[in-house]
């Protein structure tokens, strides 16, 4: 597979790596290397291909390990959804990003200068949604419901994450007051 990659036959390399991963006879040291190479080939395909990336997204979902790789995949998905104007998919991606470690760095590609905290990327995605003509009042209701669930569970860290992610959203002002009430009630 590495030789195929070296000579530029990435499709052949992907097939070979997939066979290695599905083979039950692969040695323990080979499988992680094959996963890494296939994952990077697929990420590379996302940056260089003009085809519909949804099949690649699905393949990558099975290969990602850890929040850094998931964050990278979600960054690619958000770009795709933004280009298509798919507001509901953008919101779902932003919500998935907020479930990652709060300030976990997400690498947007192999360039180390292109890294963001997952909360920052989610906030950027939601700002794009908020300023789009497709944004609706139902999104405000969804945000209020998310925050109400966090308040009901008395989940202060989740409330703080939601406030940071939705900081530019008009409906968040009431949530800020509610967090202040919860913090004062708890003596913080």
NUBA-131209 format. One line per field, with one value per residue: x, y, z of N, C-alpha, C in turn; residue number from 1; chain; residue in three letters. Coordinates in steps of 0.05 Angstrom, whole numbers, plus 5000, padded with zeros to 4 digits. Atoms other than C-alpha are relative to their C-alpha. Last residue first. Layout:
<rs>
n_x: c(X, ...)
n_y: c(Y, ...)
n_z: c(Z, ...)
ca_x: c(X, ...)
ca_y: c(Y, ...)
ca_z: c(Z, ...)
c_x: c(X, ...)
c_y: c(Y, ...)
c_z: c(Z, ...)
seq: c(NUM, ...)
mol: c(A, ...)
type: c(ALA, ...)
</rs>
This chain:
<rs>
n_x: c(4977, 4979, 4980, 5014, 5004, 4975, 4991, 5017, 4993, 4975, 5006, 5013, 4979, 4984, 5015, 5000, 4982, 5015, 5017, 5029, 5010, 4996, 5022, 5005, 4977, 4998, 5022, 4993, 4978, 5012, 5015, 4981, 4987, 4974, 4981, 4981, 5015, 5007, 4975, 4992, 5018, 4991, 4974, 5006, 5012, 4979, 4982, 5014, 4999, 4972, 4999, 5006, 5028, 5003, 5015, 5029, 5010, 5001, 5016, 5029, 5007, 5002, 5026, 5020, 4998, 5011, 5029, 5010, 4998, 5021, 5025, 5014, 5020, 5013, 5029, 5010, 5004, 4986, 4973, 4986, 5017, 4982, 5008, 4992, 4983, 4980, 5008, 4987, 4972, 4998, 5002, 4975, 4981, 5007, 4991, 4970, 4993, 5006, 4980, 4975, 5004, 5000, 5016, 5021, 5026, 5001, 5001, 5027, 5018, 4994, 5013, 5029, 5005, 4993, 5023, 5021, 4991, 5002, 5028, 5007, 4986, 5015, 4994, 4995, 4990, 4971, 4993, 5013, 4983, 4976, 5009, 5007, 4974, 4990, 5016, 4984, 5016, 5024, 5024, 5020, 4993, 4989, 5019, 5020, 4988, 5000, 5027, 5008, 4987, 5012, 5026, 4996, 4989, 5021, 5019, 4986, 5000, 5027, 5007, 4986, 5009, 4986, 4981, 4973, 4998, 4988, 5021, 5017, 4985, 4997, 5026, 5003, 4982, 5010, 5024, 4991, 4990, 5023, 5014, 5024, 5024, 5002, 4976, 5003, 5021, 4988, 4982, 5017)
n_y: c(4995, 4986, 5020, 5019, 4986, 4996, 5026, 5008, 4984, 5011, 5025, 4993, 4988, 5022, 5012, 4980, 5009, 5014, 4982, 5005, 4980, 4973, 4984, 5008, 4992, 4971, 4990, 5007, 4982, 4973, 5001, 5000, 4974, 5006, 4985, 5020, 5021, 4988, 4998, 5027, 5008, 4987, 5012, 5027, 4997, 4991, 5022, 5018, 4988, 5005, 5027, 4998, 4996, 5001, 5024, 4994, 5010, 4978, 4978, 5008, 5003, 4973, 4990, 5014, 4989, 4973, 5003, 5009, 4977, 4981, 5011, 5014, 4984, 5015, 5000, 4973, 4995, 4975, 5007, 5016, 4998, 4994, 5014, 4988, 5018, 4985, 4972, 4986, 5006, 5023, 4991, 4987, 5022, 5013, 4982, 5001, 5026, 4999, 4983, 5016, 5020, 4989, 5018, 4984, 5009, 4996, 4971, 4992, 5012, 4986, 4974, 5002, 5005, 4975, 4981, 5009, 4995, 4972, 4995, 5009, 4983, 4975, 4978, 5008, 4979, 5001, 5026, 5004, 4989, 5017, 5024, 4994, 4998, 5028, 5013, 5013, 4999, 5018, 4984, 5012, 4998, 4974, 4979, 5001, 4987, 4971, 4990, 5000, 4976, 4975, 4997, 4994, 4973, 4981, 5001, 4986, 4971, 4988, 4992, 4975, 4976, 4999, 4978, 5010, 5007, 5027, 5020, 4995, 5005, 5029, 5010, 4995, 5018, 5027, 5002, 5000, 5027, 5018, 4999, 5016, 4984, 4996, 4986, 4971, 4990, 4998, 4977, 4976)
n_z: c(5017, 4985, 4991, 4983, 4974, 4987, 4991, 4978, 4977, 4989, 4986, 4975, 4983, 4989, 4978, 4978, 4979, 4979, 4983, 5006, 5018, 4989, 5010, 5028, 5017, 5001, 5017, 5028, 5009, 5003, 5026, 5022, 5004, 5013, 4984, 4990, 4985, 4974, 4984, 4991, 4979, 4975, 4992, 4990, 4973, 4982, 4995, 4981, 4974, 4991, 4988, 4971, 4992, 4971, 4993, 5004, 5026, 5019, 4989, 5001, 5029, 5009, 4992, 5016, 5027, 4999, 4997, 5026, 5019, 4994, 5011, 4979, 4984, 4978, 5004, 4995, 4971, 4993, 4989, 5020, 5024, 5022, 5024, 5026, 5015, 5014, 5002, 4978, 4997, 4982, 4972, 4992, 4996, 4974, 4978, 4999, 4989, 4971, 4987, 4998, 4979, 4974, 4984, 4987, 5010, 5029, 5004, 4994, 5020, 5025, 4998, 5005, 5029, 5014, 4997, 5018, 5028, 5005, 5004, 5027, 5019, 5006, 4984, 4973, 4981, 4995, 4989, 4974, 4980, 4996, 4987, 4972, 4986, 4997, 4979, 4980, 4975, 4999, 5006, 5017, 5028, 5007, 4995, 5021, 5023, 4994, 5002, 5028, 5013, 4990, 5013, 5028, 5002, 4993, 5023, 5022, 4995, 5001, 5027, 5007, 4985, 4974, 4997, 4996, 4971, 4997, 4998, 4977, 4975, 4998, 4991, 4972, 4985, 5002, 4983, 4972, 4995, 5000, 4974, 5005, 5006, 5029, 5009, 4993, 5017, 5027, 5000, 5000)
ca_x: c(4593, 4546, 4503, 4444, 4491, 4515, 4445, 4420, 4480, 4467, 4395, 4415, 4463, 4408, 4362, 4415, 4425, 4364, 4401, 4455, 4526, 4548, 4518, 4583, 4606, 4538, 4529, 4597, 4580, 4513, 4548, 4598, 4541, 4501, 4443, 4405, 4346, 4394, 4426, 4357, 4336, 4398, 4382, 4309, 4329, 4375, 4320, 4271, 4320, 4328, 4252, 4254, 4286, 4352, 4346, 4367, 4436, 4463, 4447, 4473, 4541, 4544, 4529, 4588, 4634, 4610, 4622, 4693, 4706, 4679, 4723, 4784, 4816, 4876, 4900, 4972, 4989, 4976, 4955, 4882, 4829, 4863, 4813, 4840, 4802, 4775, 4710, 4727, 4679, 4604, 4605, 4631, 4571, 4525, 4561, 4554, 4479, 4471, 4507, 4464, 4401, 4426, 4444, 4468, 4506, 4572, 4559, 4544, 4610, 4650, 4615, 4632, 4706, 4707, 4669, 4724, 4778, 4739, 4732, 4807, 4822, 4767, 4796, 4797, 4769, 4765, 4690, 4672, 4723, 4685, 4620, 4653, 4683, 4614, 4588, 4644, 4606, 4660, 4707, 4765, 4829, 4814, 4768, 4815, 4870, 4825, 4813, 4886, 4901, 4850, 4876, 4947, 4928, 4883, 4937, 4988, 4940, 4926, 4999, 5024, 4971, 4985, 4933, 4902, 4830, 4833, 4784, 4837, 4888, 4836, 4819, 4892, 4899, 4837, 4860, 4929, 4898, 4857, 4919, 4961, 5010, 5076, 5089, 5018, 5023, 5089, 5057, 5000)
ca_y: c(5610, 5599, 5546, 5594, 5648, 5601, 5579, 5651, 5672, 5613, 5636, 5707, 5681, 5636, 5696, 5731, 5668, 5680, 5733, 5684, 5712, 5673, 5607, 5567, 5604, 5601, 5528, 5511, 5549, 5513, 5446, 5462, 5482, 5418, 5430, 5375, 5423, 5479, 5435, 5416, 5489, 5506, 5455, 5478, 5551, 5533, 5493, 5550, 5599, 5550, 5549, 5624, 5612, 5616, 5603, 5674, 5659, 5703, 5653, 5594, 5626, 5646, 5574, 5549, 5601, 5582, 5508, 5525, 5565, 5510, 5458, 5501, 5519, 5495, 5519, 5539, 5465, 5455, 5382, 5402, 5434, 5410, 5415, 5436, 5412, 5472, 5440, 5367, 5345, 5350, 5421, 5393, 5346, 5405, 5444, 5386, 5380, 5455, 5451, 5391, 5431, 5491, 5455, 5513, 5465, 5502, 5506, 5431, 5414, 5462, 5433, 5363, 5380, 5410, 5350, 5304, 5345, 5344, 5269, 5263, 5306, 5274, 5204, 5150, 5162, 5100, 5084, 5157, 5162, 5113, 5152, 5218, 5187, 5166, 5237, 5270, 5285, 5291, 5350, 5316, 5346, 5364, 5306, 5257, 5279, 5262, 5194, 5181, 5203, 5154, 5098, 5109, 5114, 5052, 5012, 5033, 5014, 4946, 4927, 4925, 4876, 4827, 4821, 4752, 4775, 4811, 4869, 4921, 4892, 4889, 4962, 4980, 4946, 4980, 5048, 5038, 5019, 5084, 5123, 5103, 5160, 5122, 5131, 5113, 5046, 5033, 5048, 5000)
ca_z: c(5865, 5924, 5890, 5886, 5859, 5804, 5786, 5783, 5740, 5694, 5687, 5669, 5616, 5589, 5581, 5539, 5496, 5452, 5412, 5388, 5388, 5450, 5426, 5433, 5496, 5530, 5512, 5541, 5605, 5612, 5600, 5656, 5702, 5694, 5743, 5705, 5698, 5678, 5624, 5598, 5597, 5557, 5504, 5502, 5495, 5437, 5404, 5413, 5381, 5323, 5315, 5305, 5238, 5202, 5127, 5107, 5137, 5193, 5248, 5208, 5195, 5269, 5285, 5245, 5277, 5347, 5332, 5307, 5370, 5415, 5380, 5393, 5328, 5288, 5220, 5238, 5246, 5171, 5161, 5155, 5200, 5264, 5321, 5388, 5449, 5487, 5511, 5498, 5444, 5454, 5426, 5360, 5355, 5366, 5311, 5263, 5278, 5268, 5201, 5180, 5196, 5156, 5092, 5049, 5003, 5014, 5089, 5092, 5058, 5102, 5164, 5142, 5135, 5205, 5232, 5204, 5238, 5303, 5299, 5289, 5350, 5391, 5388, 5336, 5268, 5223, 5221, 5213, 5157, 5114, 5125, 5109, 5046, 5023, 5037, 4997, 4933, 4880, 4869, 4903, 4930, 5002, 5015, 4982, 5029, 5088, 5056, 5045, 5116, 5144, 5100, 5123, 5197, 5194, 5158, 5211, 5267, 5234, 5220, 5291, 5314, 5258, 5203, 5197, 5208, 5141, 5138, 5155, 5107, 5051, 5064, 5060, 4993, 4965, 4990, 4960, 4893, 4894, 4916, 4856, 4863, 4858, 4933, 4951, 4914, 4949, 5016, 5000)
c_x: c(5000, 5025, 5023, 5019, 4985, 4997, 5026, 5009, 4983, 5009, 5025, 4995, 4989, 5022, 5015, 4985, 5000, 5017, 4986, 4983, 4970, 4989, 5002, 4978, 4994, 5023, 5001, 4979, 5009, 5022, 4987, 4987, 5020, 5013, 5029, 5021, 5019, 4985, 4994, 5025, 5006, 4982, 5009, 5026, 4994, 4989, 5022, 5017, 4986, 5003, 5028, 5001, 4997, 4971, 4996, 4983, 4970, 4989, 4996, 4983, 4970, 4992, 4996, 4972, 4978, 5000, 4987, 4969, 4990, 5001, 4977, 4973, 4991, 4982, 4987, 4969, 4989, 4996, 5017, 5027, 5013, 4983, 5018, 4993, 5005, 5019, 5020, 4998, 5011, 5029, 5002, 4999, 5027, 5019, 4994, 5010, 5030, 5007, 4995, 5022, 5024, 4997, 5001, 4981, 4977, 4973, 4998, 4996, 4971, 4981, 5005, 4987, 4970, 4996, 5006, 4976, 4979, 5009, 4996, 4970, 4993, 5015, 4987, 5008, 5002, 5010, 5030, 5007, 4988, 5018, 5024, 4992, 4996, 5026, 5009, 4985, 5015, 4986, 4974, 4977, 4978, 5005, 5010, 4979, 4980, 5012, 4998, 4972, 4995, 5012, 4985, 4974, 5003, 5010, 4977, 4982, 5013, 5001, 4973, 4993, 5014, 4993, 5013, 5021, 5029, 5003, 5011, 4978, 4983, 5016, 5001, 4974, 4997, 5017, 4989, 4976, 5009, 5009, 4975, 4984, 4975, 4974, 4999, 5023, 4997, 4980, 5013, 5017)
c_y: c(5029, 5005, 5013, 4979, 4981, 5013, 5002, 4973, 4993, 5017, 4987, 4975, 5008, 5010, 4977, 4989, 5019, 4993, 4985, 5017, 4997, 5022, 5030, 5019, 4994, 5009, 5031, 5011, 4994, 5019, 5027, 5000, 5000, 5027, 4995, 5013, 4979, 4979, 5012, 5000, 4972, 4992, 5012, 4986, 4973, 5003, 5007, 4976, 4982, 5013, 4994, 4973, 5002, 5006, 4997, 4976, 5007, 4991, 5023, 5024, 4994, 5001, 5029, 5012, 4988, 5013, 5028, 4997, 4993, 5024, 5020, 4991, 4983, 5019, 4983, 5002, 5029, 5006, 5024, 4995, 4986, 5000, 5008, 4981, 5013, 4982, 5017, 5030, 5014, 4991, 4976, 5009, 5011, 4977, 4987, 5017, 4997, 4973, 5001, 5017, 4983, 4979, 5008, 4983, 5016, 4992, 5006, 5030, 5010, 4990, 5017, 5027, 4998, 4997, 5026, 5019, 4991, 5008, 5030, 5004, 4992, 5017, 5026, 5025, 4988, 5020, 4999, 4974, 4997, 5011, 4981, 4975, 5007, 5000, 4971, 4983, 4984, 5004, 4983, 5020, 4991, 5003, 5027, 5022, 5001, 5015, 5030, 5011, 5001, 5024, 5025, 5004, 5007, 5029, 5020, 5001, 5016, 5030, 5015, 5011, 5026, 5025, 5000, 5022, 4990, 4995, 4972, 4979, 5003, 4993, 4970, 4990, 5004, 4981, 4972, 4997, 4998, 4971, 4982, 4997, 4984, 5014, 5006, 5016, 5030, 5012, 5004, 5025)
c_z: c(4990, 4984, 5015, 5011, 5020, 5027, 5015, 5012, 5025, 5024, 5011, 5017, 5027, 5017, 5013, 5024, 5024, 5024, 5023, 5018, 4994, 4982, 5008, 4988, 4971, 4982, 4997, 4981, 4972, 4990, 4995, 4972, 4978, 4992, 4990, 5018, 5012, 5017, 5027, 5017, 5011, 5023, 5026, 5009, 5013, 5029, 5019, 5006, 5021, 5028, 5011, 5013, 5030, 5008, 5031, 5009, 4998, 4973, 4980, 5008, 4997, 4970, 4993, 5007, 4982, 4972, 5000, 5001, 4973, 4981, 5006, 4989, 5023, 5015, 5021, 4996, 5006, 5029, 5007, 5012, 4976, 4974, 4977, 4977, 4973, 4984, 4983, 4995, 5024, 5004, 5019, 5029, 5008, 5006, 5027, 5023, 5003, 5013, 5030, 5013, 5004, 5022, 5030, 5017, 5012, 4988, 4970, 4995, 5004, 4978, 4975, 5002, 4994, 4970, 4986, 5001, 4980, 4972, 4995, 4994, 4971, 4980, 4991, 5016, 5028, 5020, 5007, 5013, 5028, 5022, 5005, 5015, 5029, 5015, 5004, 5021, 5022, 5026, 5000, 4996, 4981, 4970, 4991, 5003, 4977, 4976, 5006, 4996, 4970, 4986, 5008, 4985, 4970, 4996, 5005, 4976, 4978, 5007, 4999, 4973, 4993, 5014, 5028, 5003, 5006, 5030, 5004, 5003, 5024, 5025, 5003, 5011, 5030, 5016, 5000, 5019, 5029, 5006, 5000, 5026, 4994, 4992, 4970, 4989, 5005, 4981, 4973, 5000)
seq: c(188, 187, 186, 185, 184, 183, 182, 181, 180, 179, 178, 177, 176, 175, 174, 173, 172, 171, 170, 169, 168, 167, 166, 165, 164, 163, 162, 161, 160, 159, 158, 157, 156, 155, 154, 153, 152, 151, 150, 149, 148, 147, 146, 145, 144, 143, 142, 141, 140, 139, 138, 137, 136, 135, 134, 133, 132, 131, 130, 129, 128, 127, 126, 125, 124, 123, 122, 121, 120, 119, 118, 117, 116, 115, 114, 113, 112, 111, 110, 109, 108, 107, 106, 105, 104, 103, 102, 101, 100, 99, 98, 97, 96, 95, 94, 93, 92, 91, 90, 89, 88, 87, 86, 85, 84, 83, 82, 81, 80, 79, 78, 77, 76, 75, 74, 73, 72, 71, 70, 69, 68, 67, 66, 65, 64, 63, 62, 61, 60, 59, 58, 57, 56, 55, 54, 53, 52, 51, 50, 49, 48, 47, 46, 45, 44, 43, 42, 41, 40, 39, 38, 37, 36, 35, 34, 33, 32, 31, 30, 29, 28, 27, 26, 25, 24, 23, 22, 21, 20, 19, 18, 17, 16, 15, 14, 13, 12, 11, 10, 9, 8, 7, 6, 5, 4, 3, 2, 1)
mol: c(A, A, A, A, A, A, A, A, A, A, A, A, A, A, A, A, A, A, A, A, A, A, A, A, A, A, A, A, A, A, A, A, A, A, A, A, A, A, A, A, A, A, A, A, A, A, A, A, A, A, A, A, A, A, A, A, A, A, A, A, A, A, A, A, A, A, A, A, A, A, A, A, A, A, A, A, A, A, A, A, A, A, A, A, A, A, A, A, A, A, A, A, A, A, A, A, A, A, A, A, A, A, A, A, A, A, A, A, A, A, A, A, A, A, A, A, A, A, A, A, A, A, A, A, A, A, A, A, A, A, A, A, A, A, A, A, A, A, A, A, A, A, A, A, A, A, A, A, A, A, A, A, A, A, A, A, A, A, A, A, A, A, A, A, A, A, A, A, A, A, A, A, A, A, A, A, A, A, A, A, A, A, A, A, A, A, A, A)
type: c(UNK, UNK, UNK, UNK, UNK, UNK, UNK, UNK, UNK, UNK, UNK, UNK, UNK, UNK, UNK, UNK, UNK, UNK, UNK, UNK, UNK, UNK, UNK, UNK, UNK, UNK, UNK, UNK, UNK, UNK, UNK, UNK, UNK, UNK, UNK, UNK, UNK, UNK, UNK, UNK, UNK, UNK, UNK, UNK, UNK, UNK, UNK, UNK, UNK, UNK, UNK, UNK, UNK, UNK, UNK, UNK, UNK, UNK, UNK, UNK, UNK, UNK, UNK, UNK, UNK, UNK, UNK, UNK, UNK, UNK, UNK, UNK, UNK, UNK, UNK, UNK, UNK, UNK, UNK, UNK, UNK, UNK, UNK, UNK, UNK, UNK, UNK, UNK, UNK, UNK, UNK, UNK, UNK, UNK, UNK, UNK, UNK, UNK, UNK, UNK, UNK, UNK, UNK, UNK, UNK, UNK, UNK, UNK, UNK, UNK, UNK, UNK, UNK, UNK, UNK, UNK, UNK, UNK, UNK, UNK, UNK, UNK, UNK, UNK, UNK, UNK, UNK, UNK, UNK, UNK, UNK, UNK, UNK, UNK, UNK, UNK, UNK, UNK, UNK, UNK, UNK, UNK, UNK, UNK, UNK, UNK, UNK, UNK, UNK, UNK, UNK, UNK, UNK, UNK, UNK, UNK, UNK, UNK, UNK, UNK, UNK, UNK, UNK, UNK, UNK, UNK, UNK, UNK, UNK, UNK, UNK, UNK, UNK, UNK, UNK, UNK, UNK, UNK, UNK, UNK, UNK, UNK, UNK, UNK, UNK, UNK, UNK, UNK)
</rs>
